[in-house]
Amino acid sequence: RSPAGSLLATKAMRVAGLLLAWALLHPAGTQQCHPTSPSGVLRFSDTHADIRVPALHRVPSSLDPLYGLVRRCLDLIQQNPLPTELLRAALNDPSSVQTSQVVQYELGYVVCAAVALLFTVAVPVAGMCFCYCRSRRRCGGRLRAHRRSLGCRRHCLLACLSLTSLVILISVICAFITSQRVKGQMEPGLGAVPTTLRTLRQHIANVPQGVQMVVEQFEVPRQQIISDLGGLSRSVGLSIHTQLKAMTYAALVDLQDRARDLQTSLHHLQILDKTARALASARAELEPALQDRRRRVVALLDDPRCTSCASVLGRAQSLELGADYSKVPSVEKVLKALAGLPRSDFAEMIRQGNGTFNSIPELAVERMAQVIQDLRDEMARVTEKVQSIADSFPFPDYTQPVSEALVKVEDRSRPYLREVERFERYRWIAGTVLCSIILLILACNVIGMALGAYGLSKREDPSDYECRGEAGAKFLLVGVGLAFLFSWLLILLVFATFLVGGNIQTLVCRNWVNQEIYKFIDTPGNLPPSMNITHQLNLRRDSNLSTTYRWVSQDPPVTSYTRRLIWDHIANIPLPSRECKSGAGLWEVLQLDRSYNLDEHLKTPKYTADFQKRLGDFTARLGDMRLLRSEGRQDLETFARSGMDEVDYGRFQEEMKNPVVQTSLPGLARNLEGLQKMQRNGTVAGRLAAEAQALWQMQNSTVQSQEALVAKLGESVQFLSRLAPHLQERVKTTLATIASVEARLPVQAQQILRQEIGCFTRKELRYFAQYLNWVGQTLREDVASCQPLATALDNGRVILCDRIADPWNAFWFSLGCCTFFLIPNIIFAIRLTKHFRPIRNRLM
């Protein structure tokens, strides 16, 4: 065997050994869990609360600049902060409230009331004086003399009256618009009070049903887990098979190679022994015949009658046997050691090993059947535990005070809401009528100025009478009369709406936004015991409105007109906490914190502890198998100890280099045939032909058969010489590999089992966690959320302050502008009437 072939075989064997060692040294436990697929995210049905309080928001308006102007004016009129001392005295001891304190706080409104009173008295008195003067023909008469400056004065008065009329027109349009907005917002705002209270009651009443619906959604993760359990055992078996098949198949292939080496080596050893014996026997038989043939040929060639025979004589004399196979080493000892081998059926053994290993998935299904059934039963028990979330929810007992308070507010608010609605209807009628009168006054102004100006343009002499100018003057005086007649009604409506709307803005809305009302309620002693909101609403005793409550809402229509109604009913209105704004549950603001803790009910270990324990305690030996039985091991060990590697195969190769006969019989025969043609003597020629024929017969009958045996021997020698040097190492490696694989298969199968069960457990725990997180989020933010309370109170602030108070205050502000601009309107109109009438004395 060549050194290069031996080196190549050694390298190949080392590579195979390294690959097998890598498979053995990298346990299956290093495999990672499969990443979570999108299908691992559970989808729950929409169990949101059927009863909702839609959130209202401030809608931007083109009148926002007007609203801002009015609020700034009110801030100037009422600069005092929330009157905490006054409110404390009014709530705890109303008799101790002094009028001076009220006047001091309402000083800005008192000043405005004085101005309104002065206007109410002064304008009608001025109107009566004007009527008296008109009856005496002293006011609104004619100009006594014509001067050059009259034209300039007349144009100035026309411009001033026009400008005043324009301001009044813009103001009355704003008054009309804001009055309609108040009317449009008042009706839905008043209707929202009982509707919102009823919605809140229904929301609270539907909480148990909603909680039960949320609990029933556990069917989603339960079905998913049951489905996963159905494929767990086969998945575990397939994973073990997939991760261990490379190592196992490599070991089985190695064992198959050694079994093939044993079979082939035994076959070649038998051929080697039989062939060597046959060659030795054939040589012994050929030797006397070859010697006799050499003697005859030499004698013939040495005959003097043989012409030119001396050239072949030397070759004939060297005719003798070559290779002697009786000298090669004997392999009888090796064959004796291997006698009876193989005693094992390696093919059947390998087939059984393959079958046992390939049956691991079915074996896993069989071994895990009981634990999977136990886990299914455990899921039924977990369903009962999850039901405890709803069963232990003590909501009705704690929400009864809130429901009763909402019912009381709803019942008591209805009469006041009807009164508010009736008052608002009267306000709208009065406002519409008075705005229409203002429009009538403006119409008189416009018609009067138009007729007067037209009359002046048609009059040739200032002292001449002109009917259209006279009619214009009369229209202006009608407008003046209407202004005197209705001005006191206008100022009364302005002051009444101003007093109500201004106090709502400065006392309620402003302190609502800056949270001063919360601080007032938080301060001990401010509220009487009968208004203990925490006790009446069953709130937590450690509630602090300044830090706990974000919005404090009184019912807008009920509280818009008298502070007594505010504090009579504030105890019946629930206050949502800032936690409500961020999605807290009702039980977190009620007195449920000690008797019911949702976080405790939503802890995953409470439901998964037994599930995890059953999976964690499960063990199954899925990798126990015998790849090589003891008799097979003994066969391989006997094969390795047989001494086949001790045989000197080099001696065989050296002998095979020698031919069977040293001199080529076909060459010698051809030489004799050539000499036969050269002979003159017929006898010598005949003898040469006979000897050539005899040599050909010996070559074809004996030598060729021996050469065939030598070729056959060479194949066996080549195989055995290639295998023998590595025999013991290969057999030892194979036995060690088989032993290692047999030892590591159950260990690594157990590791893979633990890994797969761990991955499965984490996957199923994620389902539990998804469900429990969804339960907590749904209960806090929707089904049992206190956010509807916060939304209702926010809506109350939006309706009261943004949608009613702002246009309400803009209405009296616009109407007030109309009212006060009537004064310059009266003055300019009276002064202008004189210019539309003929002049008594004309001065040239």
Sequence and secondary structure as in RCSB ss.txt:
>XXXX:A:sequence
RSPAGSLLATKAMRVAGLLLAWALLHPAGTQQCHPTSPSGVLRFSDTHADIRVPALHRVPSSLDPLYGLVRRCLD
LIQQNPLPTELLRAALNDPSSVQTSQVVQYELGYVVCAAVALLFTVAVPVAGMCFCYCRSRRRCGGRLRAHRRSL
GCRRHCLLACLSLTSLVILISVICAFITSQRVKGQMEPGLGAVPTTLRTLRQHIANVPQGVQMVVEQFEVPRQQI
ISDLGGLSRSVGLSIHTQLKAMTYAALVDLQDRARDLQTSLHHLQILDKTARALASARAELEPALQDRRRRVVAL
LDDPRCTSCASVLGRAQSLELGADYSKVPSVEKVLKALAGLPRSDFAEMIRQGNGTFNSIPELAVERMAQVIQDL
RDEMARVTEKVQSIADSFPFPDYTQPVSEALVKVEDRSRPYLREVERFERYRWIAGTVLCSIILLILACNVIGMA
LGAYGLSKREDPSDYECRGEAGAKFLLVGVGLAFLFSWLLILLVFATFLVGGNIQTLVCRNWVNQEIYKFIDTPG
NLPPSMNITHQLNLRRDSNLSTTYRWVSQDPPVTSYTRRLIWDHIANIPLPSRECKSGAGLWEVLQLDRSYNLDE
HLKTPKYTADFQKRLGDFTARLGDMRLLRSEGRQDLETFARSGMDEVDYGRFQEEMKNPVVQTSLPGLARNLEGL
QKMQRNGTVAGRLAAEAQALWQMQNSTVQSQEALVAKLGESVQFLSRLAPHLQERVKTTLATIASVEARLPVQAQ
QILRQEIGCFTRKELRYFAQYLNWVGQTLREDVASCQPLATALDNGRVILCDRIADPWNAFWFSLGCCTFFLIPN
IIFAIRLTKHFRPIRNRLM
>XXXX:A:secstr
  HHHHHHHHHHHHHHHHHHHHHHHS GGG       GGGS        S           TTHHHHHHHHHHHH
HH      HHHHHHHHH GGG  HHHHHHHTHHHHHHHHHHHHHHHHHHHHHHHHHHHHHTT SS   SB  TTH
HHHHHHHHHHHHHHHHHHHHHHHHHHHHHHHHHHHHHHHHHHHHHHHHHHHHHHHTHHHHHHHHHHTTHHHHHHH
HHHHHTHHHHHHHHHHHHHHHHHHHHHHHHHHHHHHHHHHHHHHHHHHHHHHHHHHHHHHHHHHHHHHHHHHHHH
HT TTSTT HHHHHHHHT  B   TTSS   HHHHHHTTT   S HHHHHHHHHHHHHTHHHHHHHHTHHHHHHH
HHHHHHHHHHHHHHHHT  HHHHHHHHHHHHHHHHHHHHHHHHHHHHHHHHHHHHHHHHHHHHHHHHHHHHHHHH
HHHHHHHH SSTTS  HHHHHHHHHHHHHHHHHHHHHHHHHHHHHHHHHHHHHIIIIIIHHHHTTHHHHHHHSTT
SS GGG HHHHTTB TT  HHHHBS     HHHHSS HHHHHHHGGGS   BHHHHTT BGGGTBTTTTT  HHH
HT THHHHHHHHHHHHH         SS HHHHHHHHHHHHS GGGS HHHHHHHHHS SBSS HHHHHHHHHHH
HHH S HHHHHHHHHHHHHHHHHIIIIIHHHHHHHHHHHHHHHHHHHHGGGHHHHHHHHHHHHHHHHHHHHHHHH
HHHHHHHHHHHHHHHHHHHHHHHHHHHHIIIIITBSHHHHHHHHHHHIIIIIIIIHHHHHHHHHHHHHHHHHHHH
HHHHHHHHHHHS  SB   
